[in-house]
Amino acid sequence: MARIVLKFGGTSVGDTDRIKNVARKVKAEVARGNEVAVVVSAMSGATNQLIKWVNEITPLHDPREYDVVVATGEQVTIGLLAMALQQEGVNSRSWVSWQLPIKTDSAHSKARVIEIDTTEMDKTMSAGEVPIVPGFQGVSPEGRITTLGRGGSDTSAVALAAALKADRCDIYTDVDGVYTTDPRIVEKAQKIDRVTYEEMLEMASLGSKVLQTRSVELAMNHHVRVQVLSSFDEALGSDLPGTLVVDEEEIMAQGLEKSVVSGIAFARDEAKITVTQVSDRPGVAAAIFGPLAEANINVDMIVQNVSLDGSSTDITFTVPKADLARAVQRLEQAKAELHFSEIKSDINVSKVSVIGVGMRSHAGVALKMFETLAAKGINIQVISTSEIKISVLVAAEYTELAVRALHTAYELDAA
């Protein structure tokens, strides 16, 4: 017998027929003799509607009341799924966040899970009951409903799996696993059987929408084995395995050598900012990026070019496209202190990344990337690297060409 947490996203529970389909999948897992807990999102579109209503009342809303409203979407789903399971002959009960409780901090609309008390749930699961838990939400130290932000249901599921000491957390979504790149761009993209936490974390942060970044980080920290599956496969339960996200040691223990590159990721939501002719002096970088940090604007790729005489420098970096206007505004406000010439911005850029833990032990990965892009006439504007990732910024019009070329160059195309 295994203990498994199953998570179903918004498209998986988009209407009552899909909820009945989810109930059959849960029943199949129970029939295998497993102890099962389920985490669900709101029905697709429900959260957007709730947010729309909030903004129609007041765009400058009280975040505590915002959470009260948007948390109702999951409450509907847990009740409907519990009833669907009962119709299937499965003993089931819905739990709202305060009944466990799922304890979070007080950062309304972007709270972080602190602790989940599973004492009562453990007892009911051992007695054969299937608990249905709402994703995306918890309760603050003050006893108020909180929400975890977009994609928070994945985080809820992994946190519950860690608290329950589950053998695995299965994330059911509208894709059947993690691919070497977006199959809509590269027809020969391959589904990956197993991927490391580190690789998945990079993929999630670099544009892959399969798993939410916080959930992968949480899984890595608590060694929760995560499997990505499709809700729309006809097979019931986990008969058709998707992609397992696990420790690198587990992959090596299977006798499987990791490929040098596991995937090619891309993100179209980047914007490039260049601050020109800034005085080249100690502390100038802090003076530029300090105001952005205070505004909670994340800066990603950074490159600095010093003038020939060493008196000034141009600093180029990227921010989320949605934060571009705020970033430029903050920098303009600090112009008197920074003494720069002008701010140039560009939204027609994309970040393309090569990811793989095999880079740690193989040379020449960056060279192949640069040669491949050069052969296609693609100019690299900015470069950033980590131990298992190389990212470049290119003109947006070359995104798909770059992804296809790199996917072939690193021998990731399916046979």
Secondary structure, DSSP 4 states (H G I P E B T S, - for coil): --EEEEEE-TTTTSSHHHHHHHHHHHHHHHHTT-EEEEEE-PPTTHHHHHHHHHHHH-SS--HHHHHHHHTHHHHHHHHHHHHHHHHTT--EEE--GGGTTEEE-S-TTS--EEEE--HHHHHHHHTT-EEEEESSEEE-TTS-EEE--TTHHHHHHHHHHHHHT-SEEEEEESSSS-BSS-TTT-TT--B-SEEEHHHHHHHHHTT--SS-HHHHHHHHHHT--EEEEETTSSS-TTSS--EEEE-HHHHHHTT-PPPS--EEEEES-EEEEEEEEEE--TTHHHHHHHHHHHTTPPP--EEEEE-TTSSEEEEEEEEEGGGHHHHHHHHHHTHHHH--S-EEEE-SEEEEEEE-GGGGG-S-HHHHHHHHHHHTTPPP-EEEEETTEEEEEEEGGGHHHHHHHHHHHTT-S--
